Amino acid sequence: MTPEEAFTEKDPCVDNLHIFGCPAHICVPKDKRKELDSTIIKGIFFCYSFTSKAYRIYIKEGRQFEVRRDVIFEEAKLVKSYS
C-alpha cells in the first residue's frame, strides 16, 4: 500500500508512468523539419527530465539524448517480447 492509497483510500493513477527502455518516437514539428524529412525520430525511453515536464529519449543514430514532450511510446511491443 502506498501513502496515497492509505490517505485517500483509492488506487493512485499511474497512467503517466512509462516502462524504461521501451521504444519511443519523437514527433518533429513542421517548423523544425524540411519538406522531405521524416516526421518522427526513433529512440529509446531513457528517463524523465529533471528540469521540465518532459522525457529524455536516447537516439541511437546520433548517439545523443533529446529532451522532448511530444513522444509516442510503444510499450505494447516491449511487453509482447517478454511474454
DRENTOR-697453 format. One record per residue (C-alpha): residue number from 1; x, y, z. Coordinates in Angstrom, 3 decimals, always signed. Example, Ala and Ser with C-alpha at 12.3 -4.5 7.8 and 13.67 -1.06 7.14 Angstrom:
! DRENTOR-697453
     k         c1         c2         c3
     1    +12.300     -4.500     +7.800
     2    +13.670     -1.060     +7.140
//
This chain:
! DRENTOR-697453
     k         c1         c2         c3
     1     +0.000     +0.000     +0.000
     2     +1.325     +3.420     -0.952
     3     +0.939     +6.511     +1.248
     4     -1.559     +7.964     -1.236
     5     -3.708     +4.813     -1.022
     6     -3.654     +4.977     +2.769
     7     -4.657     +8.646     +2.802
     8     -7.331     +8.696     +0.050
     9     -8.383     +5.016     +0.149
    10     -8.196     +4.967     -3.684
    11     -5.685     +3.440     -6.085
    12     -3.236     +6.056     -7.434
    13     -3.327     +6.872    -11.153
    14     -0.168     +5.612    -12.841
    15     -1.168     +6.254    -16.467
    16     +1.580     +8.841    -16.919
    17     +4.363     +6.385    -15.980
    18     +6.138     +4.517    -18.769
    19     +8.436     +1.480    -18.981
    20    +12.120     +2.416    -19.085
    21    +13.848     +1.156    -22.227
    22    +10.691     +0.951    -24.357
    23    +10.766     +2.125    -27.980
    24     +9.712     +5.753    -28.347
    25     +9.056     +8.094    -31.252
    26     +9.696    +11.836    -31.014
    27     +7.283    +13.941    -33.059
    28     +9.152    +16.597    -35.075
    29     +7.113    +19.804    -35.583
    30     +6.660    +21.245    -39.081
    31     +8.807    +24.307    -38.431
    32    +11.782    +22.113    -37.385
    33    +11.850    +19.867    -40.483
    34    +12.273    +20.322    -44.218
    35     +9.839    +19.173    -46.887
    36    +11.062    +15.580    -47.276
    37    +12.322    +14.981    -43.731
    38    +10.739    +12.353    -41.516
    39     +8.002    +13.424    -39.097
    40     +9.321    +11.180    -36.304
    41    +12.670    +10.238    -34.775
    42    +13.058     +6.730    -33.366
    43    +14.669     +6.315    -29.980
    44    +14.571     +4.581    -26.603
    45    +12.926     +5.986    -23.477
    46    +15.725     +6.639    -21.001
    47    +14.262     +8.640    -18.104
    48    +12.145    +11.616    -17.125
    49    +13.672    +15.075    -17.424
    50    +14.949    +16.583    -14.193
    51    +14.325    +20.212    -15.182
    52    +10.998    +20.138    -17.035
    53     +7.858    +18.088    -17.633
    54     +9.403    +16.110    -20.472
    55    +11.083    +12.817    -21.341
    56    +14.739    +12.054    -22.109
    57    +14.967     +9.887    -25.237
    58    +18.202     +8.255    -26.408
    59    +18.696     +8.459    -30.186
    60    +20.837     +5.539    -31.406
    61    +21.728     +7.010    -34.795
    62    +23.093    +10.269    -33.424
    63    +24.261     +8.805    -30.099
    64    +22.637    +11.685    -28.251
    65    +19.817    +12.467    -25.844
    66    +16.785    +14.571    -26.702
    67    +14.502    +16.157    -24.116
    68    +11.010    +16.400    -25.587
    69     +7.377    +16.447    -24.527
    70     +5.758    +15.170    -27.735
    71     +6.637    +11.483    -27.525
    72     +4.746     +8.345    -28.538
    73     +5.625     +5.226    -26.541
    74     +5.398     +1.652    -27.853
    75     +5.177     -0.213    -24.576
    76     +2.968     -2.947    -26.089
    77     +5.859     -4.147    -28.293
    78     +8.120     -4.395    -25.260
    79     +5.551     -6.297    -23.196
    80     +4.847     -8.765    -26.044
    81     +8.557     -9.523    -26.475
    82     +8.840    -10.557    -22.803
    83     +5.700    -12.753    -22.897
//
